[in-house]
Amino acid sequence: MKIIYINGQCDFSAIDMEESGELKSLTKALVTANVLTNGVVNEIESSDESTVKLLEFGEVDKEFIKFIRDEIIDYDLSKQSDFYLLEEILPLEELNNE
């Protein structure tokens, strides 16, 4: 499972990035750089100097992810730092075209 993790510098970094479309463009750039460098590049900086990371884990049950989001993650903190499944940002068809 691959995720995109945002660690923001501003109070609304994660939300602002998602709403502006910057998250999708940074994710595309990050995935491309990661492939071209054989996994060496896994971090990029956004326009507000937030860190955006591509992280890979073993298989994780999607119900577990839902539980983490619904029951454990604090909503106010997730406005600044959050994670997304890679396919939530880039559908599989777009990933295959990268």
Helices and strands as residue ranges (DSSP letters): E 2-7, H 13-20, H 22-36, E 43-45, E 51-56, H 62-67, I 68-72, H 75-78, E 81-85, H 86-89, H 92-97
